[in-house]
Amino acid sequence: MSDLTKNAVDVLPEGRLAEQLGAGRPLRVKLGIDPTTADIHLGHTVVLEKLAEFQRAGHTVVLIIGDFTARVGDPSGRSSTRPLPSAEEIEANAATYQEQAFKILDRGRTEVRRNSEWLRMPPEDLLGLLARATVARLLERDDFQKRMAAGTGVTALELLYPLLQGYDSVAVDADVELGGTDQKFNLLFGRSVQEAYGKPPQSIITLPILVGTDGVQKMSKSLGNYVGVTDPAPEMFGKLMSIPDAAMPEYFRLLLGAEQPAEPPNRAKRELARRLVDRFHGAGAGERAEAAFNRVFVEHAVPDDVRELELDPFLGANGGNEVHLPRLLAAAFDLSSSEGRRLLAQGGVKLDGEPVPAGALDIPASLLDGKILQVGKRRFRRLVVGPPRNS
């Protein structure tokens, strides 16, 4: 019991989980993740690791990919209505989420479900679900109270979100549900929905929300302060080396289950980065990523394994031999053309270590051939005319 609740913020209702564990049967432990972005980041792994602990203790893990609820949008922690991804984006993200979750969970012992299985229900069933909740109860959530006080609207669709998520617990017969502290209202509401359907109400466990690499806001891809579990090893190492010293105890505790070593912050941060890179890229990957980091940030050299990018597809129309840099940057570093223009204007783009002049949007390919294109401190591509040899 103590290990399963380590690092938990809430274990509710009090005494319920101990009672369930004492019954001596495997519990059905649920976690729902909406695939609103393409990647799982380290913030997600705090809850996924807790799910894995239940799995290792012999309980049944149910991972719900919220391909239906992603179309509604979770309002938790939001000061305004979030933009919704397209159906195509949700489908693509759902596939990657599942694969990435198996970096932490045992694939063969994980029950994976999509909530579109049961939420695409007949109208009479949907009306029956809606009849089991009051508007007053739904408006109790703190996020809605703050938004209404600020004069910001709350859509009827957002009101439905906790009701739909709660029905997930009915559909899979959840005994326990996990989530971040921002999910507390949804998780507790799930108990109410279960009771309305005559089901035993679940226990809930909430876990801390990991702060992002900025050390201020929660880790989020939309905020750009995230470390993705599929980030290349050198990039993952570099991002972790950028976190503020004050955030390190939380990273050690929540991601490694350990106390920060009593040594200088830079050495402790390197250990943190090595161990996390090893976890997601295999033994020895952390040491190799550290060596690459040293070449760039200590020796100020270009990494040995810079991928090449062919210039030919980016040549101008009508046989022109100039390359439009914003378009090149978008392809090389997964940016939008507007982001590429902004980086150029800010002097954030370099060629062979020299900043590209802000007004230089079109450059002859012959002047780019063989040069190292760099954005920020950790992102490099070697530009070549003709097919790349190492990509």
C-alpha positions as CSV (number, residue, x, y, z in Angstrom):
1,M,0.0,0.0,0.0
2,S,2.7,2.5,1.0
3,D,4.7,2.0,-2.3
4,L,1.6,2.3,-4.4
5,T,0.7,5.7,-2.9
6,K,4.3,7.1,-2.9
7,N,4.4,10.7,-4.3
8,A,0.6,10.8,-4.4
9,V,-1.1,14.1,-3.5
10,D,-4.7,12.7,-3.0
11,V,-5.8,9.1,-2.2
12,L,-9.6,9.4,-2.0
13,P,-11.9,8.6,-0.3
14,E,-9.8,8.0,2.7
15,G,-9.3,4.3,3.5
16,R,-11.0,3.1,0.3
17,L,-7.9,1.9,-1.5
18,A,-6.6,0.0,1.5
19,E,-10.0,-1.7,1.7
20,Q,-9.9,-2.6,-2.0
21,L,-6.3,-4.0,-1.7
22,G,-7.3,-5.9,1.4
23,A,-9.9,-7.8,-0.6
24,G,-7.1,-9.8,-2.2
25,R,-8.2,-9.6,-5.8
26,P,-6.5,-7.8,-8.7
27,L,-7.9,-4.3,-9.2
28,R,-8.7,-2.7,-12.5
29,V,-6.6,0.5,-12.5
30,K,-7.5,3.1,-15.2
31,L,-5.7,5.9,-16.8
32,G,-7.2,8.0,-19.6
33,I,-5.1,10.1,-22.0
34,D,-6.5,12.3,-24.7
35,P,-4.3,12.2,-27.9
36,T,-4.4,16.0,-28.5
37,T,-0.7,16.2,-29.4
38,A,1.7,13.8,-31.1
39,D,4.0,13.0,-28.2
40,I,4.0,11.8,-24.7
41,H,6.4,13.9,-22.6
42,L,8.1,13.4,-19.2
43,G,5.1,15.0,-17.4
44,H,2.9,12.2,-18.7
45,T,5.3,9.6,-17.4
46,V,4.8,10.6,-13.7
47,V,1.3,9.0,-13.9
48,L,2.3,6.3,-16.3
49,E,5.0,5.1,-14.0
50,K,2.5,4.9,-11.1
51,L,0.3,2.8,-13.4
52,A,3.3,0.5,-14.1
53,E,3.7,0.1,-10.3
54,F,0.2,-1.2,-10.0
55,Q,0.9,-3.5,-13.0
56,R,4.1,-4.9,-11.3
57,A,2.0,-5.5,-8.2
58,G,-0.3,-7.8,-10.1
59,H,-3.2,-5.5,-10.9
60,T,-4.9,-5.1,-14.2
61,V,-4.0,-1.9,-16.0
62,V,-6.5,-0.3,-18.4
63,L,-5.0,2.5,-20.6
64,I,-7.8,4.4,-22.3
65,I,-6.9,6.4,-25.4
66,G,-9.5,9.2,-25.4
67,D,-10.0,9.4,-29.1
68,F,-13.6,10.5,-28.5
69,T,-13.1,12.9,-25.6
70,A,-10.2,14.5,-27.5
71,R,-12.9,15.8,-29.8
72,V,-14.6,17.5,-26.8
73,G,-11.5,19.0,-25.1
74,D,-10.6,18.7,-21.5
75,P,-11.1,22.1,-19.8
76,S,-8.9,21.1,-16.8
77,G,-6.6,24.0,-16.0
78,R,-7.7,26.0,-18.9
79,S,-8.6,29.7,-18.8
80,S,-10.3,29.5,-22.2
81,T,-11.7,27.0,-24.6
82,R,-8.9,24.9,-26.1
83,P,-8.6,24.6,-29.9
84,L,-9.6,21.1,-30.9
85,P,-7.4,18.8,-33.2
86,S,-8.8,17.4,-36.4
87,A,-10.1,13.8,-36.6
88,E,-7.0,12.9,-38.7
89,E,-4.6,14.4,-36.1
90,I,-6.4,12.6,-33.3
91,E,-6.2,9.3,-35.1
92,A,-2.4,9.7,-35.8
93,N,-1.7,10.8,-32.3
94,A,-3.7,7.9,-30.8
95,A,-1.4,5.4,-32.6
96,T,1.8,7.2,-31.4
97,Y,0.5,7.6,-27.8
98,Q,-0.1,3.9,-27.5
99,E,3.4,3.0,-28.7
100,Q,5.1,5.6,-26.5
101,A,3.2,4.4,-23.4
102,F,4.8,1.0,-23.9
103,K,8.1,2.5,-23.1
104,I,6.9,2.4,-19.5
105,L,4.0,-0.2,-19.4
106,D,4.3,-3.9,-20.1
107,R,2.7,-4.3,-23.6
108,G,1.5,-7.9,-23.0
109,R,-0.2,-7.1,-19.7
110,T,-1.9,-3.8,-20.7
111,E,-5.5,-3.6,-21.7
112,V,-5.7,-0.7,-24.2
113,R,-9.1,0.7,-25.0
114,R,-10.4,3.6,-27.1
115,N,-13.4,5.4,-25.6
116,S,-15.0,5.8,-29.0
117,E,-15.9,2.1,-28.4
118,W,-18.7,3.1,-26.0
119,L,-19.1,6.9,-26.3
120,R,-20.4,6.6,-29.9
121,M,-23.7,5.6,-28.2
122,P,-27.2,5.7,-29.5
123,P,-29.1,8.9,-28.8
124,E,-31.3,7.3,-26.2
125,D,-28.2,6.1,-24.3
126,L,-26.7,9.6,-24.5
127,L,-29.8,11.2,-23.1
128,G,-29.8,8.7,-20.3
129,L,-26.2,9.7,-19.5
130,L,-27.1,13.4,-19.5
131,A,-30.0,12.8,-17.2
132,R,-27.6,11.5,-14.5
133,A,-25.9,14.8,-13.8
134,T,-27.1,18.3,-12.9
135,V,-25.7,21.5,-14.4
136,A,-25.1,22.8,-10.9
137,R,-22.8,19.9,-10.1
138,L,-20.9,20.4,-13.3
139,L,-20.4,24.1,-12.7
140,E,-18.8,23.4,-9.3
141,R,-15.4,22.9,-11.0
142,D,-13.0,25.6,-10.1
143,D,-11.9,26.2,-13.7
144,F,-15.4,27.1,-14.8
145,Q,-16.0,29.3,-11.8
146,K,-12.8,31.3,-12.6
147,R,-13.7,31.6,-16.3
148,M,-17.2,32.8,-15.6
149,A,-16.0,35.3,-13.0
150,A,-13.6,36.6,-15.7
151,G,-16.4,36.9,-18.2
152,T,-14.9,34.1,-20.3
153,G,-17.4,31.7,-21.9
154,V,-17.8,28.0,-21.1
155,T,-19.2,25.9,-24.0
156,A,-21.9,23.3,-23.5
157,L,-19.4,20.7,-24.9
158,E,-16.9,21.4,-22.2
159,L,-19.6,20.9,-19.6
160,L,-20.0,17.4,-20.9
161,Y,-16.4,16.4,-20.6
162,P,-16.4,15.1,-17.0
163,L,-19.6,13.2,-17.7
164,L,-18.1,11.5,-20.7
165,Q,-14.8,10.7,-18.9
166,G,-16.8,9.4,-15.9
167,Y,-18.6,7.0,-18.2
168,D,-15.3,5.6,-19.2
169,S,-15.0,4.3,-15.6
170,V,-18.5,2.7,-16.0
171,A,-17.5,1.0,-19.3
172,V,-14.3,-0.6,-18.0
173,D,-15.5,-1.3,-14.5
174,A,-12.6,0.8,-13.0
175,D,-11.7,0.1,-9.3
176,V,-9.0,2.9,-9.3
177,E,-8.4,5.9,-11.5
178,L,-5.2,7.8,-11.7
179,G,-4.5,11.4,-12.9
180,G,-2.7,14.6,-12.3
181,T,-3.9,17.0,-9.6
182,D,-5.6,19.0,-12.3
183,Q,-7.8,16.0,-12.9
184,K,-9.2,15.8,-9.4
185,F,-12.7,17.1,-10.3
186,N,-13.0,14.7,-13.3
187,L,-11.8,11.7,-11.2
188,L,-14.2,12.4,-8.4
189,F,-17.0,13.0,-10.9
190,G,-16.3,9.6,-12.3
191,R,-17.3,8.1,-8.9
192,S,-20.7,9.9,-9.1
193,V,-21.3,8.5,-12.6
194,Q,-20.4,5.0,-11.5
195,E,-22.8,5.3,-8.6
196,A,-25.6,6.6,-10.9
197,Y,-25.2,3.4,-13.0
198,G,-25.2,1.2,-9.9
199,K,-21.5,0.4,-10.0
200,P,-19.1,0.4,-7.0
201,P,-17.3,3.8,-7.0
202,Q,-13.6,3.9,-7.8
203,S,-10.8,5.1,-5.6
204,I,-8.8,8.0,-7.1
205,I,-5.1,8.8,-6.9
206,T,-3.8,12.2,-8.0
207,L,-0.1,12.8,-8.7
208,P,1.9,16.0,-8.9
209,I,2.2,17.9,-12.2
210,L,5.8,18.1,-13.4
211,V,7.0,21.6,-14.0
212,G,8.5,22.2,-17.5
213,T,12.0,22.9,-18.5
214,D,11.3,26.6,-17.8
215,G,10.8,25.7,-14.1
216,V,7.6,27.8,-14.0
217,Q,4.7,26.3,-15.9
218,K,3.6,22.7,-16.1
219,M,5.3,20.7,-18.9
220,S,3.4,21.1,-22.1
221,K,4.2,20.8,-25.8
222,S,2.1,23.9,-26.6
223,L,4.3,25.9,-24.2
224,G,7.5,24.5,-25.7
225,N,8.9,23.5,-22.2
226,Y,8.6,19.8,-22.7
227,V,10.9,16.8,-23.0
228,G,9.4,14.1,-25.2
229,V,10.0,10.5,-24.5
230,T,10.9,10.0,-28.2
231,D,13.2,13.0,-28.4
232,P,16.6,12.0,-29.9
233,A,19.0,11.2,-27.0
234,P,21.2,14.3,-27.5
235,E,18.2,16.6,-27.6
236,M,16.7,15.0,-24.5
237,F,20.0,15.4,-22.7
238,G,20.3,19.0,-23.7
239,K,16.8,19.9,-22.7
240,L,17.3,18.3,-19.3
241,M,20.5,20.3,-18.8
242,S,18.5,23.5,-19.3
243,I,16.1,23.0,-16.4
244,P,16.6,25.4,-13.5
245,D,18.5,24.1,-10.5
246,A,15.5,24.7,-8.3
247,A,13.4,22.2,-10.3
248,M,15.9,19.3,-9.9
249,P,14.7,17.9,-6.6
250,E,11.2,17.5,-8.2
251,Y,12.6,15.8,-11.3
252,F,14.7,13.4,-9.3
253,R,11.7,12.6,-7.0
254,L,9.0,12.2,-9.6
255,L,10.9,10.8,-12.5
256,L,13.6,8.7,-10.8
257,G,12.0,8.1,-7.4
258,A,15.3,9.3,-5.8
259,E,16.6,12.2,-3.8
260,Q,18.9,14.7,-5.6
261,P,22.6,13.8,-4.9
262,A,24.5,16.0,-2.5
263,E,26.9,17.3,-5.2
264,P,27.3,20.4,-7.3
265,P,24.1,21.2,-9.3
266,N,25.8,20.8,-12.7
267,R,27.0,17.3,-11.8
268,A,23.6,16.3,-10.4
269,K,21.9,17.6,-13.5
270,R,24.2,15.6,-15.7
271,E,23.4,12.4,-13.7
272,L,19.7,13.2,-14.0
273,A,20.0,13.6,-17.8
274,R,22.2,10.5,-18.2
275,R,19.7,8.3,-16.2
276,L,16.7,9.5,-18.1
277,V,18.3,9.2,-21.5
278,D,19.3,5.6,-20.6
279,R,15.7,4.9,-19.6
280,F,14.3,5.8,-22.9
281,H,17.1,5.1,-25.3
282,G,18.9,2.1,-23.6
283,A,22.0,1.6,-21.5
284,G,24.9,3.8,-22.5
285,A,22.8,6.2,-24.5
286,G,23.1,8.8,-21.7
287,E,26.9,8.7,-21.7
288,R,27.0,9.1,-25.5
289,A,24.5,12.0,-25.3
290,E,26.6,13.7,-22.7
291,A,29.7,13.4,-24.9
292,A,27.7,15.0,-27.8
293,F,26.6,17.7,-25.4
294,N,30.2,18.4,-24.3
295,R,31.3,18.8,-27.9
296,V,28.7,21.5,-28.6
297,F,28.6,23.3,-25.3
298,V,32.0,22.8,-23.7
299,E,34.2,22.4,-26.8
300,H,31.9,24.5,-29.0
301,A,32.2,22.0,-31.8
302,V,29.5,20.7,-34.2
303,P,28.2,17.2,-33.3
304,D,29.7,14.3,-35.2
305,D,26.3,12.8,-36.3
306,V,24.6,15.8,-37.9
307,R,21.9,14.7,-40.3
308,E,22.2,15.9,-43.9
309,L,19.4,17.7,-45.8
310,E,19.2,17.9,-49.5
311,L,18.8,21.4,-50.9
312,D,17.4,20.5,-54.4
313,P,13.7,20.3,-53.3
314,F,13.9,23.8,-51.9
315,L,15.3,25.5,-55.1
316,G,13.2,28.4,-56.4
317,A,10.6,28.0,-59.2
318,N,11.4,28.4,-62.9
319,G,14.8,26.9,-62.6
320,G,16.1,29.4,-60.0
321,N,19.0,28.2,-57.9
322,E,18.1,30.2,-54.7
323,V,16.7,28.5,-51.6
324,H,14.0,30.2,-49.6
325,L,15.3,30.0,-46.0
326,P,11.9,30.1,-44.1
327,R,10.7,27.1,-46.1
328,L,14.0,25.3,-45.6
329,L,13.9,25.9,-41.8
330,A,10.3,24.6,-41.7
331,A,11.4,21.3,-43.3
332,A,14.7,21.0,-41.4
333,F,13.4,21.6,-37.9
334,D,9.6,21.0,-38.0
335,L,8.8,24.7,-37.8
336,S,6.2,26.8,-39.5
337,S,7.4,29.3,-42.1
338,S,6.3,32.1,-39.8
339,E,8.5,30.7,-37.0
340,G,11.4,30.4,-39.5
341,R,11.0,34.1,-40.4
342,R,10.8,35.1,-36.7
343,L,14.0,33.2,-35.9
344,L,15.8,34.8,-38.9
345,A,14.6,38.3,-37.7
346,Q,15.9,37.6,-34.2
347,G,19.3,36.3,-35.4
348,G,18.5,32.8,-34.2
349,V,19.7,31.1,-37.3
350,K,23.4,30.3,-38.0
351,L,25.4,29.0,-41.0
352,D,28.7,27.5,-39.9
353,G,28.4,29.3,-36.6
354,E,27.7,32.7,-38.1
355,P,24.3,34.4,-37.7
356,V,22.3,34.7,-40.9
357,P,21.5,38.4,-41.6
358,A,17.8,39.1,-40.8
359,G,16.9,40.2,-44.3
360,A,18.5,37.2,-46.0
361,L,15.5,35.1,-47.0
362,D,16.8,33.7,-50.3
363,I,20.3,32.4,-50.7
364,P,21.9,30.6,-53.7
365,A,22.2,26.9,-53.1
366,S,25.9,27.0,-54.1
367,L,26.6,29.2,-51.0
368,L,24.7,26.7,-48.7
369,D,26.2,23.5,-50.0
370,G,28.2,21.7,-47.2
371,K,27.4,24.3,-44.6
372,I,25.9,23.5,-41.1
373,L,22.5,25.1,-40.6
374,Q,21.8,25.7,-36.9
375,V,18.8,26.8,-34.9
376,G,19.1,27.5,-31.2
377,K,21.9,25.7,-29.3
378,R,21.1,22.0,-30.0
379,R,19.6,21.7,-33.5
380,F,21.8,21.2,-36.6
381,R,21.5,20.0,-40.2
382,R,24.3,19.7,-42.8
383,L,23.1,21.1,-46.1
384,V,24.0,19.3,-49.3
385,V,23.3,19.5,-53.1
386,G,22.2,16.1,-54.2
387,P,20.8,13.1,-52.2
388,P,21.9,13.1,-48.5
389,R,24.3,10.3,-47.5
390,N,23.5,9.9,-43.8
391,S,19.8,10.7,-43.2
